[in-house]
Amino acid sequence: MQPRFTANILVVLLTVIVPQFNASRAFAQSAAPKQTQEEFVAEVRANFQQRNFAALDGIANQVRESKERFPGGDWKLFVFYQSLARPNLSVTATEPEWKAHLENFENWIKAAPKSQTARIASANSWVEYAKLARIADRDWREFDKDVGGKEYQKRLKQANIALDFDTKNFFVNLAKEVKGEIRRDPGAKLPSLCPHFYYVKLAMEQGRAFDDWTRYNDIFAKAEALEPNYYYFYQLKAFDLMVQNQGVKGQWEAFAENSIKTVAEKVSTAEGDITYYMIVSFVRARYVKPDGRADFFTDNNIWGQKIWDGYKEIEAKYGTSKFRLNEMALLASKAQQFKVAQLLFDRIGDDWDERVWERRTEFEGYRNMAKAKAPTVATKLKTDLAGLKATLTSPKTIYAKSQEVVFEAVIENPANAADSVMYEVGVAAFSLAIQGSGKGAKETILLPQTDGPEIRQLKPGNSIRLTYKISSLAPGSYKARLKSMASNEVTFNIGTAAKR
């Protein structure tokens, strides 16, 4: 089982959250765009159906350059492409409707042969069309050997054809229009000026056998270099790293946590927290287990405090939306953070969102549960880690390879501390930070490996013992410490760099 909300029972949030929410709501009202997301989608689809292709290119160029977002944090650029992904806003289109829809992209490409937007939108739609034809792994392995089946691969090939355009020509023609889009080294070789180009490329990688991640990671690196704040890249990779797909246990969670630091370094701390929220919320909605008994918050190593931090940053920077508010209420409910959930349900009132809850009875059930279980008085449960003592050890200081490295952390609630109280903490709060010694070396975050309960109560005098195993680090010298609380620092070496 995995942690729900880590190191934050949040029982004292009533006095803290309400003023934050009020300020956020005032901000959302003052910064609200003139056009709602629904109106924007309707405008884009109407232009496509009426073949106003010049207008579509103009809209795409504007939202690509402005990086504007809707309340709730959705990028206008992403919404633009998703508005055109299917013949209608559902997945129940007929084959004639799909044929006409895809042919209209060809009309756009012919009318504007230098439009990167037309080709990316076409490829994006072909990927969605391909998903409808995908068959289960056990079926394609037994019959035609193609990942997802022959028809699935055939449609993905059409997406690839759409993306195979003269990128150098686009760079010359569009450099002035999107001036400032590339904020990195001007000599960097980036095949496209549109971040959604790489979103489609990564989506297409799901049609390949994952025997080698080199190609995938190369696409992801280019995507991240162009626009590290386009969180949809991170959502796709986290999804592909899930155990139900191509990853191993704990891999997608570690990637999500490392993404916080990556985005924080390249953009801002707030956007790092937002990215984590967006990754977790995306993966949760797609999490399944073969036996059908899936509990996302107990089966995965989730840093609950960062989910909440991310939501608050979304609301503060962009305002919230009906969907996002309902989504956070569901996340808080499933994580058994009933005080937070109750506050959110109070704001929602009766404005529930079917996309989140599916049925009104589900919404009402979770709302009633939050009301019944939300604590009415503050307890002595701590909401930080300041009073805990951590000791980090490793059996050796020199290892031949990274797979041999093992760390152990003992987390203790001292019995003789002046403010000794009981803690209730999720073990994901005790992530390990590993820093290389080389110039510009990135920090790697490692989550503890445990098969025990992930929400632990630490009474005065009690302790817990956690183990960390490293899967892949290059040879060199490193320092390790606990990330979210004070601990000793351990220096270790891997490979030939360890020799004196």
VOBAPA-489191 format. One record per residue (C-alpha): residue in three letters; x negated, y negated, z. Coordinates in steps of 0.5 Angstrom, whole numbers, padded with zeros to 4 digits. Layout:
<tornus>
<tornu ALA, <X, Y, Z>>,
...
</tornus>
This chain:
<tornus>
<tornu MET, <0000, 0000, 0000>>,
<tornu GLN, <-0002, -0007, -0001>>,
<tornu PRO, <-0001, -0014, 0002>>,
<tornu ARG, <0005, -0018, 0002>>,
<tornu PHE, <0003, -0025, 0004>>,
<tornu THR, <-0004, -0026, 0007>>,
<tornu ALA, <-0006, -0029, 0013>>,
<tornu ASN, <0000, -0033, 0013>>,
<tornu ILE, <0007, -0031, 0016>>,
<tornu LEU, <0009, -0038, 0015>>,
<tornu VAL, <0013, -0038, 0021>>,
<tornu VAL, <0012, -0046, 0022>>,
<tornu LEU, <0013, -0048, 0015>>,
<tornu LEU, <0020, -0051, 0016>>,
<tornu THR, <0016, -0058, 0019>>,
<tornu VAL, <0011, -0058, 0013>>,
<tornu ILE, <0015, -0056, 0007>>,
<tornu VAL, <0021, -0060, 0007>>,
<tornu PRO, <0017, -0067, 0007>>,
<tornu GLN, <0012, -0063, 0001>>,
<tornu PHE, <0019, -0061, -0003>>,
<tornu ASN, <0022, -0068, -0002>>,
<tornu ALA, <0016, -0071, -0005>>,
<tornu SER, <0015, -0066, -0010>>,
<tornu ARG, <0023, -0067, -0012>>,
<tornu ALA, <0021, -0075, -0013>>,
<tornu PHE, <0015, -0074, -0017>>,
<tornu ALA, <0019, -0069, -0022>>,
<tornu GLN, <0025, -0074, -0022>>,
<tornu SER, <0020, -0080, -0024>>,
<tornu ALA, <0016, -0076, -0029>>,
<tornu ALA, <0022, -0072, -0032>>,
<tornu PRO, <0021, -0071, -0040>>,
<tornu LYS, <0026, -0075, -0044>>,
<tornu GLN, <0027, -0068, -0048>>,
<tornu THR, <0029, -0062, -0044>>,
<tornu GLN, <0026, -0055, -0046>>,
<tornu GLU, <0033, -0053, -0048>>,
<tornu GLU, <0033, -0059, -0053>>,
<tornu PHE, <0026, -0058, -0055>>,
<tornu VAL, <0027, -0051, -0057>>,
<tornu ALA, <0034, -0053, -0061>>,
<tornu GLU, <0030, -0058, -0065>>,
<tornu VAL, <0024, -0053, -0067>>,
<tornu ARG, <0029, -0048, -0069>>,
<tornu ALA, <0033, -0053, -0073>>,
<tornu ASN, <0027, -0055, -0077>>,
<tornu PHE, <0025, -0048, -0078>>,
<tornu GLN, <0032, -0046, -0081>>,
<tornu GLN, <0032, -0052, -0085>>,
<tornu ARG, <0025, -0052, -0088>>,
<tornu ASN, <0023, -0058, -0085>>,
<tornu PHE, <0016, -0056, -0085>>,
<tornu ALA, <0012, -0062, -0084>>,
<tornu ALA, <0016, -0064, -0078>>,
<tornu LEU, <0014, -0057, -0075>>,
<tornu ASP, <0007, -0059, -0076>>,
<tornu GLY, <0008, -0066, -0073>>,
<tornu ILE, <0011, -0063, -0067>>,
<tornu ALA, <0006, -0058, -0066>>,
<tornu ASN, <0000, -0062, -0067>>,
<tornu GLN, <0003, -0067, -0062>>,
<tornu VAL, <0004, -0062, -0057>>,
<tornu ARG, <-0003, -0059, -0058>>,
<tornu GLU, <-0007, -0065, -0057>>,
<tornu SER, <-0003, -0068, -0051>>,
<tornu LYS, <-0003, -0061, -0047>>,
<tornu GLU, <0004, -0063, -0045>>,
<tornu ARG, <0008, -0059, -0040>>,
<tornu PHE, <0015, -0058, -0038>>,
<tornu PRO, <0018, -0058, -0031>>,
<tornu GLY, <0016, -0051, -0028>>,
<tornu GLY, <0009, -0051, -0032>>,
<tornu ASP, <0011, -0048, -0039>>,
<tornu TRP, <0006, -0051, -0044>>,
<tornu LYS, <0010, -0054, -0050>>,
<tornu LEU, <0005, -0051, -0055>>,
<tornu PHE, <0007, -0044, -0052>>,
<tornu VAL, <0014, -0046, -0052>>,
<tornu PHE, <0014, -0048, -0059>>,
<tornu TYR, <0011, -0042, -0062>>,
<tornu GLN, <0016, -0037, -0058>>,
<tornu SER, <0022, -0041, -0060>>,
<tornu LEU, <0020, -0039, -0067>>,
<tornu ALA, <0018, -0032, -0065>>,
<tornu ARG, <0024, -0028, -0066>>,
<tornu PRO, <0030, -0029, -0071>>,
<tornu ASN, <0035, -0031, -0065>>,
<tornu LEU, <0033, -0032, -0058>>,
<tornu SER, <0035, -0025, -0056>>,
<tornu VAL, <0032, -0019, -0059>>,
<tornu THR, <0038, -0016, -0062>>,
<tornu ALA, <0037, -0019, -0069>>,
<tornu THR, <0038, -0014, -0075>>,
<tornu GLU, <0033, -0012, -0080>>,
<tornu PRO, <0036, -0017, -0085>>,
<tornu GLU, <0035, -0022, -0080>>,
<tornu TRP, <0028, -0021, -0079>>,
<tornu LYS, <0027, -0020, -0086>>,
<tornu ALA, <0030, -0027, -0087>>,
<tornu HIS, <0026, -0030, -0081>>,
<tornu LEU, <0019, -0027, -0084>>,
<tornu GLU, <0020, -0029, -0091>>,
<tornu ASN, <0021, -0037, -0088>>,
<tornu PHE, <0014, -0037, -0085>>,
<tornu GLU, <0012, -0035, -0092>>,
<tornu ASN, <0016, -0041, -0095>>,
<tornu TRP, <0012, -0045, -0090>>,
<tornu ILE, <0005, -0043, -0092>>,
<tornu LYS, <0007, -0044, -0099>>,
<tornu ALA, <0009, -0051, -0097>>,
<tornu ALA, <0003, -0053, -0093>>,
<tornu PRO, <-0002, -0048, -0095>>,
<tornu LYS, <-0007, -0052, -0090>>,
<tornu SER, <-0003, -0051, -0084>>,
<tornu GLN, <-0006, -0047, -0078>>,
<tornu THR, <0001, -0048, -0075>>,
<tornu ALA, <0005, -0044, -0080>>,
<tornu ARG, <0000, -0038, -0080>>,
<tornu ILE, <-0001, -0037, -0073>>,
<tornu ALA, <0007, -0038, -0072>>,
<tornu SER, <0008, -0033, -0077>>,
<tornu ALA, <0003, -0028, -0074>>,
<tornu ASN, <0006, -0029, -0067>>,
<tornu SER, <0013, -0027, -0070>>,
<tornu TRP, <0010, -0021, -0073>>,
<tornu VAL, <0007, -0019, -0067>>,
<tornu GLU, <0014, -0019, -0064>>,
<tornu TYR, <0017, -0015, -0069>>,
<tornu ALA, <0012, -0010, -0068>>,
<tornu LYS, <0013, -0009, -0061>>,
<tornu LEU, <0020, -0007, -0063>>,
<tornu ALA, <0017, -0001, -0067>>,
<tornu ARG, <0012, 0001, -0062>>,
<tornu ILE, <0013, 0008, -0060>>,
<tornu ALA, <0010, 0012, -0053>>,
<tornu ASP, <0003, 0014, -0053>>,
<tornu ARG, <0005, 0021, -0052>>,
<tornu ASP, <0009, 0021, -0059>>,
<tornu TRP, <0004, 0018, -0063>>,
<tornu ARG, <-0002, 0022, -0060>>,
<tornu GLU, <0002, 0028, -0062>>,
<tornu PHE, <0004, 0026, -0069>>,
<tornu ASP, <0001, 0021, -0073>>,
<tornu LYS, <-0005, 0019, -0068>>,
<tornu ASP, <-0004, 0011, -0069>>,
<tornu VAL, <-0003, 0007, -0063>>,
<tornu GLY, <0004, 0006, -0062>>,
<tornu GLY, <0006, 0009, -0069>>,
<tornu LYS, <0005, 0008, -0076>>,
<tornu GLU, <0010, 0002, -0077>>,
<tornu TYR, <0008, -0001, -0071>>,
<tornu GLN, <0001, -0001, -0074>>,
<tornu LYS, <0004, -0004, -0081>>,
<tornu ARG, <0007, -0010, -0078>>,
<tornu LEU, <0001, -0011, -0074>>,
<tornu LYS, <-0003, -0011, -0080>>,
<tornu GLN, <0001, -0017, -0083>>,
<tornu ALA, <0000, -0021, -0077>>,
<tornu ASN, <-0008, -0020, -0078>>,
<tornu ILE, <-0007, -0022, -0085>>,
<tornu ALA, <-0003, -0028, -0083>>,
<tornu LEU, <-0009, -0030, -0079>>,
<tornu ASP, <-0014, -0029, -0084>>,
<tornu PHE, <-0015, -0036, -0086>>,
<tornu ASP, <-0020, -0041, -0088>>,
<tornu THR, <-0022, -0044, -0081>>,
<tornu LYS, <-0028, -0048, -0084>>,
<tornu ASN, <-0023, -0052, -0088>>,
<tornu PHE, <-0018, -0053, -0083>>,
<tornu PHE, <-0024, -0055, -0078>>,
<tornu VAL, <-0025, -0061, -0084>>,
<tornu ASN, <-0018, -0063, -0085>>,
<tornu LEU, <-0016, -0063, -0078>>,
<tornu ALA, <-0022, -0065, -0074>>,
<tornu LYS, <-0019, -0072, -0074>>,
<tornu GLU, <-0012, -0070, -0072>>,
<tornu VAL, <-0014, -0066, -0066>>,
<tornu LYS, <-0020, -0070, -0064>>,
<tornu GLY, <-0022, -0069, -0056>>,
<tornu GLU, <-0019, -0062, -0057>>,
<tornu ILE, <-0026, -0058, -0056>>,
<tornu ARG, <-0029, -0061, -0050>>,
<tornu ARG, <-0035, -0056, -0050>>,
<tornu ASP, <-0041, -0056, -0053>>,
<tornu PRO, <-0040, -0060, -0060>>,
<tornu GLY, <-0044, -0054, -0063>>,
<tornu ALA, <-0040, -0049, -0061>>,
<tornu LYS, <-0037, -0044, -0066>>,
<tornu LEU, <-0030, -0044, -0065>>,
<tornu PRO, <-0026, -0040, -0071>>,
<tornu SER, <-0019, -0044, -0069>>,
<tornu LEU, <-0017, -0051, -0066>>,
<tornu CYS, <-0011, -0048, -0063>>,
<tornu PRO, <-0011, -0044, -0057>>,
<tornu HIS, <-0005, -0040, -0059>>,
<tornu PHE, <-0009, -0037, -0064>>,
<tornu TYR, <-0013, -0033, -0059>>,
<tornu TYR, <-0006, -0031, -0055>>,
<tornu VAL, <-0004, -0028, -0062>>,
<tornu LYS, <-0011, -0025, -0063>>,
<tornu LEU, <-0011, -0022, -0056>>,
<tornu ALA, <-0004, -0019, -0056>>,
<tornu MET, <-0006, -0016, -0063>>,
<tornu GLU, <-0011, -0012, -0059>>,
<tornu GLN, <-0006, -0008, -0055>>,
<tornu GLY, <-0005, -0004, -0062>>,
<tornu ARG, <-0012, -0002, -0061>>,
<tornu ALA, <-0015, 0004, -0057>>,
<tornu PHE, <-0019, 0001, -0051>>,
<tornu ASP, <-0025, 0005, -0052>>,
<tornu ASP, <-0029, -0001, -0052>>,
<tornu TRP, <-0028, -0008, -0049>>,
<tornu THR, <-0033, -0011, -0052>>,
<tornu ARG, <-0029, -0014, -0058>>,
<tornu TYR, <-0023, -0016, -0053>>,
<tornu ASN, <-0028, -0020, -0048>>,
<tornu ASP, <-0031, -0023, -0054>>,
<tornu ILE, <-0024, -0026, -0056>>,
<tornu PHE, <-0022, -0028, -0049>>,
<tornu ALA, <-0029, -0031, -0048>>,
<tornu LYS, <-0027, -0036, -0054>>,
<tornu ALA, <-0020, -0037, -0052>>,
<tornu GLU, <-0023, -0039, -0045>>,
<tornu ALA, <-0028, -0044, -0048>>,
<tornu LEU, <-0023, -0047, -0053>>,
<tornu GLU, <-0018, -0048, -0047>>,
<tornu PRO, <-0019, -0045, -0040>>,
<tornu ASN, <-0012, -0048, -0038>>,
<tornu TYR, <-0008, -0044, -0043>>,
<tornu TYR, <-0006, -0039, -0037>>,
<tornu TYR, <-0003, -0034, -0042>>,
<tornu PHE, <-0009, -0032, -0044>>,
<tornu TYR, <-0010, -0029, -0037>>,
<tornu GLN, <-0003, -0026, -0037>>,
<tornu LEU, <-0005, -0022, -0042>>,
<tornu LYS, <-0011, -0020, -0040>>,
<tornu ALA, <-0009, -0018, -0033>>,
<tornu PHE, <-0003, -0014, -0036>>,
<tornu ASP, <-0008, -0010, -0040>>,
<tornu LEU, <-0012, -0009, -0034>>,
<tornu MET, <-0006, -0006, -0030>>,
<tornu VAL, <-0007, 0002, -0028>>,
<tornu GLN, <-0001, 0003, -0033>>,
<tornu ASN, <-0004, 0000, -0039>>,
<tornu GLN, <-0012, 0001, -0039>>,
<tornu GLY, <-0015, -0001, -0033>>,
<tornu VAL, <-0016, 0002, -0026>>,
<tornu LYS, <-0014, 0001, -0019>>,
<tornu GLY, <-0015, -0006, -0016>>,
<tornu GLN, <-0018, -0009, -0023>>,
<tornu TRP, <-0013, -0014, -0025>>,
<tornu GLU, <-0012, -0016, -0018>>,
<tornu ALA, <-0020, -0018, -0018>>,
<tornu PHE, <-0019, -0021, -0025>>,
<tornu ALA, <-0013, -0025, -0022>>,
<tornu GLU, <-0017, -0028, -0016>>,
<tornu ASN, <-0024, -0029, -0020>>,
<tornu SER, <-0019, -0033, -0025>>,
<tornu ILE, <-0018, -0038, -0020>>,
<tornu LYS, <-0025, -0040, -0019>>,
<tornu THR, <-0026, -0040, -0027>>,
<tornu VAL, <-0021, -0045, -0028>>,
<tornu ALA, <-0022, -0049, -0022>>,
<tornu GLU, <-0029, -0050, -0024>>,
<tornu LYS, <-0027, -0052, -0031>>,
<tornu VAL, <-0021, -0056, -0030>>,
<tornu SER, <-0019, -0057, -0023>>,
<tornu THR, <-0017, -0053, -0016>>,
<tornu ALA, <-0010, -0054, -0017>>,
<tornu GLU, <-0010, -0051, -0024>>,
<tornu GLY, <-0014, -0045, -0021>>,
<tornu ASP, <-0008, -0044, -0016>>,
<tornu ILE, <-0003, -0045, -0022>>,
<tornu THR, <-0006, -0040, -0026>>,
<tornu TYR, <-0006, -0035, -0020>>,
<tornu TYR, <0001, -0036, -0019>>,
<tornu MET, <0003, -0035, -0027>>,
<tornu ILE, <-0002, -0029, -0027>>,
<tornu VAL, <0002, -0025, -0021>>,
<tornu SER, <0009, -0027, -0023>>,
<tornu PHE, <0008, -0025, -0030>>,
<tornu VAL, <0005, -0018, -0028>>,
<tornu ARG, <0010, -0017, -0023>>,
<tornu ALA, <0016, -0017, -0028>>,
<tornu ARG, <0012, -0012, -0032>>,
<tornu TYR, <0010, -0007, -0027>>,
<tornu VAL, <0012, 0000, -0027>>,
<tornu LYS, <0010, 0007, -0024>>,
<tornu PRO, <0012, 0013, -0028>>,
<tornu ASP, <0016, 0016, -0022>>,
<tornu GLY, <0020, 0009, -0022>>,
<tornu ARG, <0019, 0008, -0015>>,
<tornu ALA, <0015, 0001, -0016>>,
<tornu ASP, <0014, -0004, -0010>>,
<tornu PHE, <0010, -0009, -0013>>,
<tornu PHE, <0008, -0012, -0006>>,
<tornu THR, <0006, -0006, -0003>>,
<tornu ASP, <0003, -0002, -0009>>,
<tornu ASN, <-0002, -0008, -0011>>,
<tornu ASN, <-0007, -0012, -0007>>,
<tornu ILE, <-0004, -0019, -0008>>,
<tornu TRP, <-0007, -0026, -0005>>,
<tornu GLY, <0000, -0028, -0002>>,
<tornu GLN, <-0002, -0035, 0000>>,
<tornu LYS, <-0005, -0037, -0007>>,
<tornu ILE, <0002, -0035, -0010>>,
<tornu TRP, <0005, -0040, -0005>>,
<tornu ASP, <-0001, -0045, -0006>>,
<tornu GLY, <0000, -0044, -0014>>,
<tornu TYR, <0008, -0046, -0014>>,
<tornu LYS, <0007, -0052, -0009>>,
<tornu GLU, <0002, -0055, -0014>>,
<tornu ILE, <0006, -0053, -0020>>,
<tornu GLU, <0012, -0057, -0017>>,
<tornu ALA, <0007, -0063, -0015>>,
<tornu LYS, <0004, -0064, -0022>>,
<tornu TYR, <0010, -0062, -0027>>,
<tornu GLY, <0016, -0061, -0023>>,
<tornu THR, <0020, -0055, -0022>>,
<tornu SER, <0025, -0052, -0026>>,
<tornu LYS, <0031, -0047, -0025>>,
<tornu PHE, <0027, -0041, -0027>>,
<tornu ARG, <0021, -0043, -0023>>,
<tornu LEU, <0025, -0044, -0016>>,
<tornu ASN, <0029, -0038, -0017>>,
<tornu GLU, <0023, -0034, -0019>>,
<tornu MET, <0019, -0036, -0012>>,
<tornu ALA, <0025, -0035, -0008>>,
<tornu LEU, <0025, -0028, -0011>>,
<tornu LEU, <0017, -0027, -0010>>,
<tornu ALA, <0018, -0030, -0003>>,
<tornu SER, <0024, -0025, -0001>>,
<tornu LYS, <0020, -0019, -0004>>,
<tornu ALA, <0014, -0021, 0000>>,
<tornu GLN, <0018, -0021, 0006>>,
<tornu GLN, <0017, -0028, 0008>>,
<tornu PHE, <0024, -0030, 0010>>,
<tornu LYS, <0023, -0037, 0012>>,
<tornu VAL, <0020, -0039, 0006>>,
<tornu ALA, <0025, -0036, 0002>>,
<tornu GLN, <0031, -0039, 0006>>,
<tornu LEU, <0028, -0046, 0005>>,
<tornu LEU, <0028, -0044, -0003>>,
<tornu PHE, <0035, -0041, -0003>>,
<tornu ASP, <0037, -0047, 0001>>,
<tornu ARG, <0035, -0052, -0005>>,
<tornu ILE, <0038, -0047, -0010>>,
<tornu GLY, <0045, -0047, -0007>>,
<tornu ASP, <0049, -0043, -0012>>,
<tornu ASP, <0045, -0045, -0018>>,
<tornu TRP, <0042, -0038, -0019>>,
<tornu ASP, <0038, -0036, -0025>>,
<tornu GLU, <0040, -0029, -0029>>,
<tornu ARG, <0033, -0029, -0032>>,
<tornu VAL, <0030, -0028, -0025>>,
<tornu TRP, <0036, -0024, -0021>>,
<tornu GLU, <0040, -0020, -0027>>,
<tornu ARG, <0046, -0020, -0023>>,
<tornu ARG, <0049, -0025, -0018>>,
<tornu THR, <0050, -0019, -0013>>,
<tornu GLU, <0042, -0018, -0013>>,
<tornu PHE, <0042, -0026, -0012>>,
<tornu GLU, <0047, -0026, -0006>>,
<tornu GLY, <0044, -0020, -0003>>,
<tornu TYR, <0037, -0023, -0003>>,
<tornu ARG, <0040, -0030, 0000>>,
<tornu ASN, <0043, -0026, 0005>>,
<tornu MET, <0037, -0022, 0007>>,
<tornu ALA, <0033, -0029, 0008>>,
<tornu LYS, <0038, -0032, 0012>>,
<tornu ALA, <0039, -0026, 0017>>,
<tornu LYS, <0031, -0025, 0018>>,
<tornu ALA, <0028, -0032, 0017>>,
<tornu PRO, <0025, -0033, 0024>>,
<tornu THR, <0029, -0038, 0028>>,
<tornu VAL, <0023, -0040, 0033>>,
<tornu ALA, <0016, -0041, 0032>>,
<tornu THR, <0012, -0035, 0035>>,
<tornu LYS, <0004, -0034, 0037>>,
<tornu LEU, <0002, -0031, 0030>>,
<tornu LYS, <-0003, -0035, 0027>>,
<tornu THR, <-0003, -0038, 0020>>,
<tornu ASP, <-0011, -0038, 0019>>,
<tornu LEU, <-0017, -0034, 0020>>,
<tornu ALA, <-0021, -0039, 0024>>,
<tornu GLY, <-0021, -0035, 0031>>,
<tornu LEU, <-0023, -0028, 0028>>,
<tornu LYS, <-0030, -0026, 0028>>,
<tornu ALA, <-0033, -0022, 0022>>,
<tornu THR, <-0039, -0018, 0021>>,
<tornu LEU, <-0042, -0016, 0014>>,
<tornu THR, <-0047, -0010, 0013>>,
<tornu SER, <-0050, -0006, 0008>>,
<tornu PRO, <-0054, 0001, 0009>>,
<tornu LYS, <-0059, -0002, 0004>>,
<tornu THR, <-0062, -0008, 0001>>,
<tornu ILE, <-0065, -0005, -0005>>,
<tornu TYR, <-0060, -0001, -0010>>,
<tornu ALA, <-0062, 0002, -0017>>,
<tornu LYS, <-0055, 0000, -0020>>,
<tornu SER, <-0049, -0004, -0018>>,
<tornu GLN, <-0045, 0003, -0017>>,
<tornu GLU, <-0049, 0005, -0011>>,
<tornu VAL, <-0048, -0002, -0007>>,
<tornu VAL, <-0043, -0001, -0001>>,
<tornu PHE, <-0041, -0006, 0004>>,
<tornu GLU, <-0037, -0006, 0010>>,
<tornu ALA, <-0034, -0011, 0014>>,
<tornu VAL, <-0031, -0011, 0021>>,
<tornu ILE, <-0026, -0016, 0023>>,
<tornu GLU, <-0025, -0017, 0030>>,
<tornu ASN, <-0020, -0022, 0034>>,
<tornu PRO, <-0024, -0023, 0040>>,
<tornu ALA, <-0021, -0022, 0047>>,
<tornu ASN, <-0024, -0027, 0051>>,
<tornu ALA, <-0023, -0033, 0046>>,
<tornu ALA, <-0019, -0039, 0049>>,
<tornu ASP, <-0014, -0039, 0044>>,
<tornu SER, <-0013, -0031, 0043>>,
<tornu VAL, <-0007, -0030, 0040>>,
<tornu MET, <-0004, -0024, 0035>>,
<tornu TYR, <-0006, -0025, 0028>>,
<tornu GLU, <-0002, -0021, 0022>>,
<tornu VAL, <-0006, -0021, 0016>>,
<tornu GLY, <-0006, -0018, 0009>>,
<tornu VAL, <-0013, -0015, 0008>>,
<tornu ALA, <-0013, -0019, 0001>>,
<tornu ALA, <-0015, -0025, 0005>>,
<tornu PHE, <-0022, -0022, 0007>>,
<tornu SER, <-0024, -0022, 0000>>,
<tornu LEU, <-0032, -0021, -0001>>,
<tornu ALA, <-0036, -0027, -0005>>,
<tornu ILE, <-0042, -0025, -0009>>,
<tornu GLN, <-0047, -0030, -0011>>,
<tornu GLY, <-0052, -0029, -0016>>,
<tornu SER, <-0059, -0033, -0015>>,
<tornu GLY, <-0060, -0035, -0023>>,
<tornu LYS, <-0058, -0042, -0025>>,
<tornu GLY, <-0051, -0043, -0026>>,
<tornu ALA, <-0049, -0036, -0024>>,
<tornu LYS, <-0042, -0035, -0023>>,
<tornu GLU, <-0039, -0032, -0016>>,
<tornu THR, <-0036, -0025, -0017>>,
<tornu ILE, <-0030, -0024, -0012>>,
<tornu LEU, <-0029, -0017, -0010>>,
<tornu LEU, <-0023, -0014, -0006>>,
<tornu PRO, <-0023, -0009, 0000>>,
<tornu GLN, <-0021, -0002, -0002>>,
<tornu THR, <-0017, 0001, 0003>>,
<tornu ASP, <-0011, 0007, 0003>>,
<tornu GLY, <-0008, 0004, 0009>>,
<tornu PRO, <-0003, -0001, 0011>>,
<tornu GLU, <-0005, -0007, 0008>>,
<tornu ILE, <-0001, -0012, 0013>>,
<tornu ARG, <-0005, -0011, 0019>>,
<tornu GLN, <-0004, -0014, 0026>>,
<tornu LEU, <-0010, -0016, 0030>>,
<tornu LYS, <-0008, -0016, 0038>>,
<tornu PRO, <-0014, -0020, 0042>>,
<tornu GLY, <-0019, -0014, 0043>>,
<tornu ASN, <-0017, -0011, 0036>>,
<tornu SER, <-0021, -0010, 0030>>,
<tornu ILE, <-0021, -0007, 0023>>,
<tornu ARG, <-0026, -0004, 0018>>,
<tornu LEU, <-0026, -0005, 0011>>,
<tornu THR, <-0030, -0003, 0005>>,
<tornu TYR, <-0032, -0006, -0001>>,
<tornu LYS, <-0035, -0002, -0007>>,
<tornu ILE, <-0038, -0006, -0013>>,
<tornu SER, <-0037, -0003, -0020>>,
<tornu SER, <-0041, -0007, -0025>>,
<tornu LEU, <-0047, -0013, -0023>>,
<tornu ALA, <-0053, -0014, -0028>>,
<tornu PRO, <-0060, -0013, -0024>>,
<tornu GLY, <-0062, -0019, -0020>>,
<tornu SER, <-0062, -0022, -0013>>,
<tornu TYR, <-0055, -0023, -0010>>,
<tornu LYS, <-0052, -0026, -0003>>,
<tornu ALA, <-0045, -0023, -0001>>,
<tornu ARG, <-0041, -0026, 0005>>,
<tornu LEU, <-0033, -0026, 0006>>,
<tornu LYS, <-0030, -0032, 0002>>,
<tornu SER, <-0024, -0034, 0006>>,
<tornu MET, <-0027, -0034, 0013>>,
<tornu ALA, <-0034, -0035, 0017>>,
<tornu SER, <-0038, -0029, 0016>>,
<tornu ASN, <-0046, -0027, 0016>>,
<tornu GLU, <-0049, -0027, 0009>>,
<tornu VAL, <-0052, -0021, 0007>>,
<tornu THR, <-0058, -0021, 0001>>,
<tornu PHE, <-0059, -0015, -0003>>,
<tornu ASN, <-0062, -0013, -0010>>,
<tornu ILE, <-0060, -0009, -0016>>,
<tornu GLY, <-0065, -0006, -0021>>,
<tornu THR, <-0072, -0008, -0023>>,
<tornu ALA, <-0071, -0015, -0020>>,
<tornu ALA, <-0071, -0012, -0013>>,
<tornu LYS, <-0078, -0010, -0014>>,
<tornu ARG, <-0084, -0014, -0011>>,
</tornus>
